[in-house]
Amino acid sequence: MKKIGFIIVSNSFKANFDSFINEISWNTDKKCFNLLSSEALLYFLAYKTKDHI
């Protein structure tokens, strides 16, 4: 069995994101997900590729 999650990327998130998280957790089989800002994604990609350039 594979665990499949997903990442939600946005340039900003609203402070009250609880209802969306609850909706996904209760109404889908997806229990693993991350909220990631677009800026954080860019830093992560730069870090992961710095030695390959």
C-alpha distance (Angstrom), angle and dihedral (degrees) to the residues before:
residue distance angle dihedral
M1 . . .
K2 3.79 . .
K3 3.76 124.3 .
I4 3.77 108.8 -135.1
G5 3.76 121.1 -167.5
F6 3.74 134.2 161.7
I7 3.77 141.5 -140.1
I8 3.78 123.2 -132.0
V9 3.81 111.2 -151.9
S10 3.79 122.0 -166.2
N11 3.77 137.6 154.8
S12 3.83 87.7 -123.1
F13 3.78 139.9 1.2
K14 3.78 127.6 -147.6
A15 3.78 115.6 -114.0
N16 3.82 93.6 -120.1
F17 3.78 102.2 59.0
D18 3.82 95.6 140.4
S19 3.81 96.9 103.1
F20 3.81 92.1 53.6
I21 3.81 92.2 47.8
N22 3.80 91.1 48.7
E23 3.81 91.3 48.0
I24 3.81 92.5 53.8
S25 3.80 94.2 42.5
W26 3.80 96.1 49.1
N27 3.81 102.3 35.2
T28 3.81 102.5 41.4
D29 3.77 135.6 45.8
K30 3.81 89.3 -118.2
K31 3.78 110.0 106.6
C32 3.79 99.2 159.0
F33 3.78 120.2 68.3
N34 3.78 138.7 135.8
L35 3.76 132.5 -146.1
L36 3.80 109.8 -140.1
S37 3.77 129.0 178.6
S38 3.79 116.7 -132.7
E39 3.81 89.5 -120.4
A40 3.81 91.2 54.6
L41 3.81 89.6 49.0
L42 3.81 90.6 53.9
Y43 3.82 91.7 50.5
F44 3.80 90.4 47.6
L45 3.81 92.8 50.5
A46 3.81 91.7 46.9
Y47 3.81 90.3 51.2
K48 3.81 93.7 47.9
T49 3.82 94.1 47.9
K50 3.83 100.7 38.7
D51 3.82 94.2 99.3
H52 3.80 94.4 44.8
I53 3.80 97.7 59.1
